[in-house]
Amino acid sequence: MAELATIARPYANASFDLAKRENSLDQWSRMLETLDGVTQNPTVKVFLDSPDLPASAKAYRLAELCGDELDDRGKKFLQALADHDRLPLIVEIREQFEQLRAEEERSLDVEVVSAFALSEAQSQQLAQALNTKFAKDITIATRVDKGLIGGAIVRAGDVVIDGSIRGKLNKLAETLTA
């Protein structure tokens, strides 16, 4: 949803700039994570989608649900979102904030989905190769998917490297049917 990303970008940038200026990136990450988590609750989703309450009341109730996890700046940010009917953008704002933070901290979270569990040596070797390619500190999360048959899929930011046997078979099938 490019439109949501575009609308959320100024809010993500503003919260990131404030957090960076105040040296509180960790705190803002936690606040946005809490808001994201609370808004994912099915009951809260119904509440937020209700046309019966004004956005300011929704923001107030959301802040109450978050409790001490939101400081005054977080509550003001939440109210600013409500004032502009942007409460549904919290998930997208958090994602963009975390991307900005990763760029700032020169780090990259990488997901590796492989047919078999990676050894520690393989993980380290992959991390070193990706560190060289992206010039960032790499954090690898691994997951096993036996359906890949062999090989792996690497997701690093918006880069996806599909080295799985299943992926290669799918490409071959597309070539043969085209």
N, C-alpha and C positions, 0 to 999 in steps of 0.2 A: 504494500500500500504506500506508494510514493507520496500520495497526498498527505497522509497522516505523518509521514516522516518530515515532509516539508513544513507542516504546521507545527510540529513538535520541536523542530530545530531551534527556533529562537529561545524557547524555554529551557532546553537542554544547555544551550550555549550560555544563557544568563546564569543558570544555577552553577554551571561549571566555572564560569569566570568568577563568581562570588566565592565559591568554595576554594578556588585556587588563590585568590587574593587574600582570603582569610586563613590559608593553610589548613583547610578542613575538608579535604577530599574524602578521607575515610568516613567522617561524620555524615557528609552528604550522601555518600554511597549507601550507608546504613539507613538513612532516612528514606531515600528513594526505594531501597529494597523493601523496607517495611510497608511503604505506601503501595508498592507493586503487589506485595503479598496479600495485603488486606483487600485490595480491589479485585484480586483473583477469586476471592471467596464467593461462591454462588449467591448467597444471601445478600452480600454487599453489592454484587453486580445488579441484582434485581432492584435494590434500593437506589443505586446510582442511575439506573435507567428509568426510574419512575418520574413521570412528568408532574406529579403532585407536589413535589417539594422544590423550592428554589435552590439554585446551585450553591448559594452561600450556606444554606442549612445543610446541604450534603457535605460541603467542605468541613463544616463545624463537626458533624457527626464522624466523618472520616478521621479528623484530628483526635477526637475522643477515643476512637477505636485504636489508634496508634499509640495513645498514652504518652509516656515519657520518651518514646523513641523519636518524637518530633520536638525540636526546640522551637523557639519563637520564629526563627527564620524559616523553618520548615512549614510552620502554620501559616505564615504570611505568604509563602510560595504557593501553598495549597489554596489559599483564599484568592490569590491572583489568578490561578488556573480557573477557579470557580467563577470569578468576575468576568472571564472571557469565554465561558462555556468550554473549557479545555480539560475538565477532569478525566474524560475518557482517554486522554493522551498520556497518562502516567506511565504506562508500560513502555511506550515508545520513547518518552523523555528519559526514562531510566536507561534504556538500551543505548541511546545516543550519548548520555552522560558517561556511561562506562566506556564507550568507544573513545571519547575525548580523553578520559582519564588514562586509558591504556596507551594512547598516543603520547600523552604528556610524560608518562612514566616509562615510555619506550618498552612496553611489555606487550605480549601477544598470547592470548589463550588459544591453544590448539586442541582440537578434538581428533583423536585417531580411532577409527572404527576398523577393526581387523577381524579376519576369520579366526585367528588364534591369538591368545594372550601374548603381548610383547614382553620380552625379557627386559630387565633393567638396562642391560647393555644396549639393546635395540632402541629403547626409549631415549637413552642418553645420546646415542649416535644420531637419531632423528632430530632431537632437540638442537644438537650442534649444527646440523645441516640447515635447519630452519633458522637458527640464529644467524648464520652466515647469509642466508638468502634475504631475510627481512631486517637484519641489523637491529633486532630487538631481543629482550629477554623472553624466553619461551617457557610457558607452563603447559605441560601436556596432560590431558585427561584421556584415558583409554577406555574403550568399550569393545566387547567381543560380539560379533554378529556372524554366526555360523553360515547364514545365508549368502555370505559373500563368496563362499567356496574357497577362496585363497586371496592373498594380497590385502590391501587396506585402502581406506578412504581417509584423506587428511583434510580437515577444515581449519584453515588459518585465516581468521577474519573473513573477508569476502572471497578468498581464494579457496577453491575446492580442487584437490588432486585425487582423481579416482583411479587408483592402481589395483582395483579389485578384479578378480576373474569374472565375476558377474557383470561388472561394468564393461569389460572388454567384450564379453559375449553379447551384451546388448548393443554395443557399437557395431559389432560384426553383423548382427541381425538387421540393424538399420541399413547398413551398407548393402546387404544382399537384397533387401526388399525395396530399396529406392530405385 
